[in-house]
């Protein structure tokens, strides 16, 4: 029975005609969202990150993508591993005019030959089978030249005041840097006998009852391989821990992303480095609550202050300030202090407000004189505050 494979295009949310640049952008967008560093302890995010990484690994590689497009859903007659090896090595052979030899080992094509003709007039099954091999051996070179490095993303915790006032903070990151021994080339010059084909230039791959005598994928049929760099073992890059100092702008918000260009993983073959993205997580404060660029605070007032009006002192992020309480202020009422909030990190000269929520404090009356005054007050103000509300019931 045919085997159903994952739809890597759907996983990345792209079309099958997507370009390499579109694939890279789609992967970066999803990777930033589901990266384990951004979602600590989230198993679903971790599995999603593995899934999109797998999809990117296949679709961003020209050879792997061709194999996937050919065998992505059905593999009952062809072993994808053997076909991929044939594609990887066969491209070089085809470019030199030497098609790899395929021994079908007595494979019976009668089932394909008896299939109904296709719309093009050829035998449907056999034509499709032949087209698969023509797609594998139709040429195309392995990607070479400069390859850009991948982006990195880290979560950074900063305290409440640093996010508001700005400052400098430090972070340790692990990133790939160009190997200083080989200058990113991965080799030190010179060559040796290929350990894969032992100098013959060809290897044998089995796929079911099919035997593929193909050009060695490791040495490209030359029988020789370059001496790998002893430091990076041919990778051209080394993973190192680096301490990075970066600036937090005044007014930086929770969840804001900071981009440090060129601080991601190093590219290969002279390619540019990726970028480092920092996701800011801001701390809390026991008195102030931040909402975007506004500051929220609750202030208690006495009954007389609320009833008669007053000027009271309230805390702000810049220190104490005067707030006018209008006569008849109700508990829960919100008063706005213009431009007493957080400076905007994105709009020069713009600042948020401070919103003060009033909380009327009812005193615990113990002496008789105060009680008499309150009874007299009640007689002078007989209005029932519940009457309007209960009338609706």
C-alpha positions as CSV (number, residue, x, y, z in Angstrom):
1,X,0.0,0.0,0.0
2,X,1.2,3.5,-0.6
3,X,2.6,5.4,2.3
4,X,1.2,8.8,3.2
5,X,3.9,11.4,4.1
6,X,3.7,14.7,5.8
7,X,2.7,17.7,3.7
8,X,5.7,19.9,4.3
9,X,4.2,22.8,2.2
10,X,1.1,22.9,4.4
11,X,3.3,22.8,7.6
12,X,5.1,25.9,6.5
13,X,1.9,27.5,5.1
14,X,3.3,28.0,1.6
15,X,2.4,27.0,-2.0
16,X,4.2,24.2,-3.9
17,X,5.6,26.8,-6.2
18,X,7.2,28.8,-3.4
19,X,10.7,30.1,-4.0
20,X,13.7,29.4,-1.8
21,X,13.4,32.9,-0.4
22,X,9.7,32.4,0.5
23,X,10.5,29.1,2.2
24,X,13.2,30.7,4.2
25,X,10.9,33.6,5.3
26,X,8.0,31.2,6.2
27,X,10.4,29.1,8.3
28,X,11.9,32.1,10.1
29,X,8.4,33.5,11.0
30,X,7.2,30.1,12.4
31,X,10.5,29.4,14.2
32,X,10.4,32.7,16.1
33,X,6.9,31.9,17.2
34,X,7.4,28.3,18.3
35,X,11.1,28.3,19.4
36,X,11.5,26.4,22.8
37,X,13.4,29.4,24.2
38,X,10.3,31.6,23.6
39,X,7.9,28.9,25.0
40,X,9.7,27.2,27.9
41,X,8.1,24.0,29.0
42,X,5.5,24.0,26.2
43,X,5.7,20.5,24.7
44,X,3.3,21.4,21.8
45,X,5.5,24.3,20.8
46,X,8.5,22.1,21.0
47,X,6.9,19.5,18.7
48,X,5.7,22.2,16.3
49,X,9.3,23.6,16.1
50,X,10.6,20.1,15.3
51,X,8.0,19.7,12.6
52,X,8.7,23.0,10.9
53,X,12.4,22.4,11.2
54,X,12.0,19.0,9.4
55,X,9.9,20.7,6.7
56,X,12.5,23.4,6.2
57,X,15.3,20.9,6.0
58,X,13.6,19.1,3.1
59,X,12.2,22.0,1.2
60,X,15.2,24.3,1.5
61,X,17.5,21.7,-0.1
62,X,17.1,21.5,-3.9
63,X,17.8,17.8,-4.1
64,X,15.7,16.8,-1.2
65,X,12.8,18.9,-2.4
66,X,13.0,17.2,-5.8
67,X,12.9,13.8,-4.2
68,X,10.0,14.9,-2.0
69,X,8.0,16.3,-4.9
70,X,8.5,13.0,-6.7
71,X,7.9,10.5,-3.9
72,X,6.2,12.7,-1.2
73,X,3.0,10.6,-1.0
74,X,3.7,7.2,-2.5
75,X,6.7,4.9,-2.2
76,X,5.4,1.4,-2.7
77,X,7.6,0.7,-5.8
78,X,10.6,3.0,-5.1
79,X,12.7,3.1,-2.0
80,X,13.0,6.9,-1.3
81,X,16.4,6.5,0.4
82,X,17.8,4.8,-2.7
83,X,16.2,7.3,-5.0
84,X,17.6,10.2,-3.0
85,X,21.1,8.7,-3.1
86,X,20.7,8.2,-6.9
87,X,19.6,11.8,-7.3
88,X,22.4,13.2,-5.2
89,X,25.1,11.3,-7.1
90,X,23.4,11.0,-10.4
91,X,23.3,14.7,-11.0
92,X,27.1,14.9,-11.2
93,X,27.2,11.9,-13.5
94,X,24.6,13.4,-15.8
95,X,26.5,16.6,-16.0
96,X,29.6,14.7,-17.3
97,X,27.6,12.7,-19.8
98,X,27.7,9.5,-17.7
99,X,24.2,8.4,-16.6
100,X,24.4,6.0,-13.6
101,X,23.8,2.4,-14.3
102,X,20.7,0.9,-12.8
103,X,20.3,-2.9,-12.4
104,X,16.6,-3.6,-12.0
105,X,17.3,-7.2,-10.8
106,X,14.5,-8.8,-12.7
107,X,11.8,-6.3,-11.7
108,X,8.5,-7.1,-13.5
109,X,7.2,-4.0,-15.4
110,X,4.2,-5.9,-16.8
111,X,1.8,-4.3,-14.4
112,X,2.8,-0.9,-15.6
113,X,2.9,-1.8,-19.3
114,X,-0.8,-3.0,-19.0
115,X,-2.0,0.3,-17.5
116,X,-4.4,2.4,-19.4
117,X,-2.8,5.1,-21.7
118,X,-2.4,8.5,-20.1
119,X,-3.7,11.8,-21.6
120,X,-0.4,12.2,-23.4
121,X,-0.7,8.9,-25.2
122,X,1.9,7.0,-23.2
123,X,1.3,4.1,-20.9
124,X,0.1,5.7,-17.6
125,X,2.0,3.6,-15.1
126,X,5.2,3.0,-17.0
127,X,5.2,6.6,-18.2
128,X,4.9,7.9,-14.7
129,X,7.7,5.5,-13.5
130,X,9.9,6.6,-16.3
131,X,9.2,10.2,-15.6
132,X,10.3,9.7,-12.0
133,X,13.7,8.5,-13.0
134,X,14.1,11.2,-15.6
135,X,13.3,13.8,-12.9
136,X,16.0,12.2,-10.6
137,X,18.7,12.1,-13.3
138,X,17.8,15.3,-15.2
139,X,20.7,17.4,-14.0
140,X,21.0,20.2,-11.5
141,X,24.0,20.9,-9.4
142,X,24.4,20.7,-5.6
143,X,24.1,24.1,-4.0
144,X,27.4,25.9,-3.6
145,X,28.6,29.4,-3.0
146,X,27.9,31.6,-0.1
147,X,25.0,30.5,2.2
148,X,23.5,32.9,4.8
149,X,23.6,31.9,8.4
150,X,20.4,31.2,10.4
151,X,18.7,33.6,12.8
152,X,18.7,33.1,16.6
153,X,16.1,34.2,19.1
154,X,16.5,34.5,22.9
155,X,14.1,35.7,25.7
156,X,15.5,38.4,27.9
157,X,14.1,39.3,31.3
158,X,14.5,43.0,32.4
159,X,13.2,44.7,35.5
160,X,10.4,47.2,35.6
161,X,12.5,50.3,35.9
162,X,15.0,49.3,33.2
163,X,12.2,48.8,30.7
164,X,10.9,52.3,31.5
165,X,14.0,54.3,31.9
166,X,16.3,52.3,29.5
167,X,19.7,50.9,30.2
168,X,22.3,48.4,29.1
169,X,22.0,44.7,29.8
170,X,24.1,41.6,29.1
171,X,23.3,38.2,27.7
172,X,25.2,35.0,27.0
173,X,24.3,33.4,23.7
174,X,25.5,30.3,21.9
175,X,26.1,31.0,18.2
176,X,28.1,29.5,15.3
177,X,31.2,31.5,14.3
178,X,33.4,31.1,11.3
179,X,36.2,28.6,12.0
180,X,39.5,30.5,12.3
181,X,41.6,27.6,11.3
182,X,40.1,27.1,7.8
183,X,38.5,30.5,7.5
184,X,35.1,28.8,7.0
185,X,36.2,26.6,4.1
186,X,35.9,23.3,6.0
187,X,39.1,22.0,4.5
188,X,42.9,22.5,4.7
189,X,43.8,21.7,1.1
190,X,45.1,18.5,-0.3
191,X,43.2,15.3,-0.7
192,X,43.0,11.6,0.2
193,X,41.3,8.5,-1.0
194,X,37.6,8.6,-0.5
195,X,36.6,6.3,2.4
196,X,33.1,5.8,0.9
197,X,34.0,4.3,-2.5
198,X,37.6,3.5,-1.7
199,X,38.8,5.4,-4.7
200,X,36.5,3.7,-7.3
201,X,34.3,6.8,-7.7
202,X,31.1,4.6,-7.5
203,X,28.9,3.0,-4.8
204,X,26.0,0.6,-4.9
205,X,22.6,1.4,-3.5
206,X,19.8,-1.2,-3.2
207,X,16.1,-0.2,-3.5
208,X,13.9,-3.2,-3.1
209,X,14.9,-5.4,-6.1
210,X,16.7,-2.6,-7.8
211,X,20.4,-2.1,-7.6
212,X,21.8,1.3,-8.3
213,X,25.5,1.6,-9.3
214,X,25.9,5.3,-8.9
215,X,28.5,8.0,-8.6
216,X,29.9,8.3,-5.1
217,X,28.0,11.1,-3.4
218,X,30.9,11.9,-1.1
219,X,33.6,12.4,-3.6
220,X,31.5,13.2,-6.7
221,X,33.0,10.3,-8.6
222,X,36.6,11.5,-8.4
223,X,37.7,8.9,-5.8
224,X,39.4,11.7,-3.8
225,X,38.1,13.8,-0.9
226,X,39.6,17.0,0.5
227,X,41.4,16.9,3.9
228,X,38.9,18.1,6.4
229,X,39.7,20.9,8.8
230,X,40.8,19.3,12.1
231,X,39.2,22.1,14.1
232,X,35.6,22.2,12.7
233,X,35.7,18.7,11.0
234,X,34.6,20.2,7.7
235,X,31.7,22.2,9.0
236,X,33.4,25.6,8.5
237,X,31.8,26.9,11.7
238,X,32.2,26.3,15.4
239,X,29.7,26.7,18.2
240,X,30.8,29.2,20.8
241,X,29.3,31.0,23.8
242,X,29.5,34.8,23.5
243,X,28.6,37.6,25.9
244,X,26.6,40.3,24.2
245,X,25.9,43.8,25.6
246,X,22.9,45.6,24.2
247,X,20.9,48.7,24.9
248,X,17.3,48.8,26.2
249,X,15.5,51.9,24.9
250,X,13.4,53.9,27.4
251,X,9.8,52.7,27.1
252,X,10.5,49.2,25.9
253,X,7.4,47.1,26.2
254,X,6.8,43.5,27.3
255,X,7.1,41.2,24.3
256,X,8.9,43.7,22.2
257,X,11.6,42.3,19.8
258,X,15.0,43.8,19.5
259,X,17.0,42.9,16.3
260,X,20.8,42.7,16.5
261,X,21.9,42.5,12.9
262,X,24.7,40.0,12.1
263,X,24.7,38.5,15.6
264,X,23.1,35.2,14.5
265,X,24.8,32.1,13.2
266,X,27.7,32.6,10.8
267,X,27.1,31.8,7.1
268,X,29.1,29.2,5.1
269,X,31.4,29.8,2.2
270,X,31.6,33.5,2.9
271,X,27.8,33.9,3.4
272,X,26.5,36.7,5.7
273,X,25.7,36.0,9.3
274,X,22.1,35.7,10.5
275,X,20.4,38.1,13.0
276,X,19.8,37.8,16.7
277,X,16.3,38.6,17.9
278,X,15.7,39.3,21.6
279,X,12.2,39.0,23.0
280,X,11.9,41.3,26.0
281,X,10.0,40.2,29.1
282,X,9.5,43.1,31.6
283,X,9.2,42.7,35.4
284,X,6.3,43.9,37.6
285,X,6.1,46.5,40.4
286,X,4.2,46.4,43.7
287,X,2.4,49.8,43.2
288,X,2.5,50.6,39.4
289,X,0.9,48.5,36.7
290,X,1.9,49.1,33.1
291,X,-0.5,49.0,30.2
292,X,1.3,49.8,26.9
293,X,2.7,53.3,27.6
294,X,0.2,54.1,30.4
295,X,0.7,53.6,34.1
296,X,-2.1,52.4,36.3
297,X,-2.3,53.1,40.1
298,X,-5.0,52.9,42.8
299,X,-5.2,55.7,45.3
300,X,-7.3,55.7,48.5
301,X,-9.2,58.8,49.5
302,X,-11.3,59.7,52.5
303,X,-15.1,60.3,52.4
304,X,-14.7,64.0,53.0
305,X,-12.0,64.3,50.2
306,X,-14.3,62.5,47.8
307,X,-17.4,64.5,48.8
308,X,-15.9,67.9,49.1
309,X,-13.0,67.6,46.6
310,X,-9.4,68.0,47.5
311,X,-5.8,68.0,46.2
312,X,-3.9,64.8,47.2
313,X,-0.4,63.6,46.5
314,X,0.0,60.4,44.4
315,X,3.2,58.5,43.3
316,X,4.3,58.6,39.7
317,X,7.2,57.0,37.9
318,X,8.9,60.5,38.2
319,X,8.2,61.0,41.9
320,X,5.3,62.5,43.8
321,X,2.7,64.7,42.1
322,X,-0.5,66.6,42.9
323,X,-3.9,65.2,41.8
324,X,-7.1,67.1,42.0
325,X,-10.1,65.2,43.3
326,X,-13.3,66.7,42.0
327,X,-16.2,67.1,44.5
328,X,-18.5,64.1,44.4
329,X,-15.9,61.7,43.2
330,X,-17.2,58.1,43.4
331,X,-15.2,55.0,44.4
332,X,-13.9,53.3,41.3
333,X,-13.8,56.5,39.3
334,X,-10.7,56.8,37.1
335,X,-8.8,60.1,36.9
336,X,-6.2,60.8,34.2
337,X,-2.9,62.5,34.7
338,X,-1.7,63.6,31.3
339,X,1.8,62.7,30.1
340,X,2.7,61.1,33.5
341,X,3.2,57.7,31.9
342,X,6.0,55.9,30.0
343,X,8.0,57.6,27.2
344,X,7.3,55.8,23.9
345,X,10.1,53.7,22.5
346,X,8.9,54.1,19.0
347,X,7.6,57.7,18.8
348,X,10.0,60.5,19.8
349,X,8.6,63.0,22.3
350,X,5.4,61.0,22.9
351,X,4.5,59.9,26.4
352,X,1.6,57.9,28.0
353,X,-0.7,58.9,30.8
354,X,-1.1,57.8,34.4
355,X,-4.6,56.5,35.3
356,X,-5.5,56.8,38.9
357,X,-8.4,54.7,40.2
358,X,-10.1,56.2,43.3
359,X,-10.8,54.0,46.2
360,X,-12.9,55.6,49.0
361,X,-11.9,54.4,52.5
362,X,-14.8,54.2,55.0
363,X,-13.5,55.0,58.5
364,X,-14.2,52.8,61.6
365,X,-16.2,55.3,63.8
366,X,-15.7,54.7,67.5
367,X,-16.4,57.9,69.3
368,X,-19.9,59.2,70.0
369,X,-19.2,62.7,68.6
370,X,-18.3,61.3,65.2
371,X,-21.4,59.1,65.2
372,X,-23.6,62.1,66.0
373,X,-22.1,64.1,63.1
374,X,-22.7,61.2,60.7
375,X,-26.4,60.9,61.9
376,X,-26.9,64.6,61.4
377,X,-25.3,64.3,58.0
378,X,-27.7,61.4,57.1
379,X,-30.7,63.6,58.1
380,X,-29.5,66.4,55.9
381,X,-28.9,64.1,53.0
382,X,-31.8,61.7,53.0
383,X,-31.4,60.5,49.3
384,X,-31.3,56.7,49.0
385,X,-28.5,55.7,46.6
386,X,-30.2,52.3,46.0
387,X,-33.5,53.7,44.9
388,X,-32.6,54.4,41.3
389,X,-31.0,51.0,40.8
390,X,-33.7,48.9,42.5
391,X,-36.4,50.7,40.6
392,X,-35.2,48.8,37.5
393,X,-35.9,45.4,39.1
